[in-house]
Amino acid sequence: MFGDDFPALEAEKGEQLIEEAFEIDKVVHRAVAENSLNPVGIEQDVRKTLLPKLFGLIGLDKAKAMLDEVLQILRNGVSK
């Protein structure tokens, strides 16, 4: 989905994005475990934790778009 939005990245930036993908996974799993009875709390926790990190890496607009996508995936997974 985001491939077209991100121009070719230098090797260092690409590695940062790969590391951030693993961090997103950890944050989501932790948020689900800590807020399993409160779906709104899960989303708030994920946004609060990831937005500053993503903002520094890819900018505000792309960070918001990426968070929206992560949360949509999370919602779909929680509802199953």
Protein Blocks (a to p, Z undefined) as FASTA:
>chain_A
ZZmmpccddfklmmmmmmmmmmmmmmmmmmmmmmmmmmklmmmmmmmmmmmmmmmmnojk
lmmmmmmmmmmmmmmmmmZZ
